[in-house]
Amino acid sequence: MGFSWQARLTSGSRQAFVSAAASACMDTALRAGIALYTAGEIHAAHEPWEAVWLDLPDGDDERLFHGLIQFTAAVYHARQRNWEGAVGLAESAQEYLTPLPTPYCGIDIDSVVAALRDLESDPERVERGPIPPLYYQGRRLTAADLEIEGITTAASVVATEYEVYDTAIVESAIEYAREEATGTQAQYIRLLTSFVDDREHRGIVYNRLRQNVERRQAKRDDVAGLFE
């Protein structure tokens, strides 16, 4: 009897842990995508969302991520002057998002739907002004607002979005940033945050990141050579 109760307790705790972990992963991906969008990475923003959306069952969460992916796709196509594609995606995104309550998962659904309606009626508006904002809990998120997993997720997406960046360098920086998250240093965390947020100076930030990674790796190799 005691064994059976313990087994049930362990199973229930495990399910709760898995559910909490999935929820945390979903929120991390949601926030990382918003930060990318805020940084002007309209195409890249969908990557964290898609990674979560593909495994979601039908329901409101699936509708949210599906709608947000189509929202950014509509904006992206409008920026590419593909007016027909932008209008079609804006219309489709509304079908996913309109039934959701607002706010939902921190997203101001009403403002997103309103932006989609404007885009559907006049896709050329993106050439006359900034892209429509995407609000989370009433504000526009940047990488500086994210926890370490959100920062590293966004940085990894940016690195893979552009061929000019060595993904191995960025992945090494991500490893070092995660180590910093449990200590007192924040050099790599700050650099990765700027790598996402500071689009204008991203090349300069990447060079600093690369120099720091290569310096650390050289020191590690020097120490390893002493014992060969």
N, C-alpha and C positions, 0 to 999 in steps of 0.2 A: 504493500500500500504506500509506504514511504517512498519507495523507489519510483512508483508510478506518478506520485505527486511531483517529485523532483523533476521527472522527465517532462511533465506537462509545463511546469514552471520554466524550465530551461527552454523548451520549445516556444513558449509565449514570449519570453524575454528576447529570444533570438529573432522572432518575427517583428517585435517592436523595434529592435536595433536595426534590422534591415529596412523597415519602413522609415525610421528616422534618418538613416544614411541616404536613402533614396530621395527623401525630401530635401536634405541638405545639398545633395548633388544637383537637384533640380534648381534650387535657389541660386547656387553658385553659377551654374550655366546661364540662368536667366540674367543675373546681374552682370556677368562677364560680357554677354552679348550686348546688353544695354550700354555698357562702358565703351565697347568697340564702336557702336553706332554713334555715341556722343563724340567720339574721337574722329568721326568722319569715315570710319571703315564700314561703309554701308553693305558691301558684299560680304566681308569677313564676319559681320555681326551674326549671321545666321549659323555659323559653324558650331558654336557651343549649344545653340538651341536645337539644331538638327540631331546632334549626338544624343540628346535626351529624348527628343520627340520620337525618334525611330522605335524606341522601346516602350512608349506610353500606350496603355490601352485606351479605347474610346472613352471619352468623357471630357470634362471641362479643362483639365490640364492639357490634354491633347489638342483641344480647340485653341487654347491660348498659344501654345508653341507653334501650331500650324498657322494660325492667324498672324503671329509676329513674323514668322519666316516669310509669309506672303507680303506682309507690310513692307519689310525691307526690300524684298524683290521688286515690289511696285515702285518704290523710291529709286532703286538702282536702275530699273529700266527707263524711268522718266529722265534720270540724269544721262542715260545713254541715248536719249531722244527716240526711244522706242515707245511712241505714244500709245499705240494699240496694246502692246504688252502691258504697259503700266496701268492702263484703264482696266483691262481684264483682271489683273492681279489685285487691284484696289477693290474691285467689286467682289471678287472671291474672298479676299481677306475679311471683308465686312460680314460675310455669311458665317465665318467661323467666330468672329469676335463679338458681334452684336448680341447674341444670346447670353453672354457672360455678364455677371454682376460687376459693378464698378465701385471701388477698386477690386481687382482680382490678383492675388499673389503680389500685391503692391503696385500693380500696373493701373494707371488711370485709363481704363478701357474707353470711356466716353471720349476722351481727347484723341485717342488713336483712331477711333471710328470716325470722328469729325474730320481728322486729317485725311483719312482714306476717302471720305465723301468729296472733299475739296479736290483731291488728286484725281478722282474719277471724273469729275466735271471739268477739270482744267489741269491736265498733267504738265503743261508747259510752265506752271507756276513755280516749279523747282528751279527754273532758269532766272526767275525774277527775285528770288529770295533764298533764305537758308532752308535746309531740309526741315520737315516737321519734327519737333522735339519728341522724345520718348521719355515719359516721366515714370520714376519709381518712387513711391511714397512721397510724391509731391516735388521731386527734384530730379535734375539730370545727373545721373551717375557718371563718374569717371573712375579710372583704375585706382586713383588715390582713395576712393571710397570703399574699395573691395578688401576682403580678407586675402590671405596669402594664396589660397587655392584659386580664387577668382583672378588675381593678378597674374599668376603663372598660366592659367588657362588662356587669358586674353593675349599674353605675350607670345605663347606658343602659336596661337592662331595667326598673329601678325607675322611671325617669322616664316610660317609656311605660305602665307599669302603672297610674299614677294621673293623672287629668286635671288635678289641681291643680298639677302641675309643668310648666313650660315646657320642652319637649324641646330647643328651640333653645338655651336657656341652658345646659342640661346638656351638649349636644353641643359647645358652645363651650368649656366647662370641660374636657371630655375632650380637645379639641385642645390646650389649654394644658397639661394634665397630661402629655400625650405629649411635648411640648416640654421639660417639666421633667425627664422621665425620662432625658434625655441631658445634663442639667446638674446644678447644685447646689441649685436651689430645689425645694420640694416642697409649696407652698401648696395648689395645686389637687389634687394627689394625696391630701393629708391630708383635704381637704374632701370629695372624692368617696368616699374610704374611709369616712368618718363618715356620709355620705349613705346608704351601703348598710348599714352595721353598726348605727348608732344609730337604730333605728326610733322610739323614744320621742321623740327630739328632732330628727327628720328635717326638720320644717318650719323650725326655727331654722337648721339646717345649710344647707338650701336657700336661705334668705334671705341668708346670708353668701356662699354660692356666687354667687347672682345679683348681689349688690352688687359683688363682686370682678370678675365678668365684665363688668358694665355699666361699671365704672370703667375697666377695661382697654380696652374698646371705645371709650369716650369719648376716651381719650388717643390712640388710634389715629386716630380721626376728626379730632381737633384737628390732628394732624400732617399728615394728608392734606389738610386744608383750607388749609394754608400754601402748598401748591404748585398750587392750582387757579387 
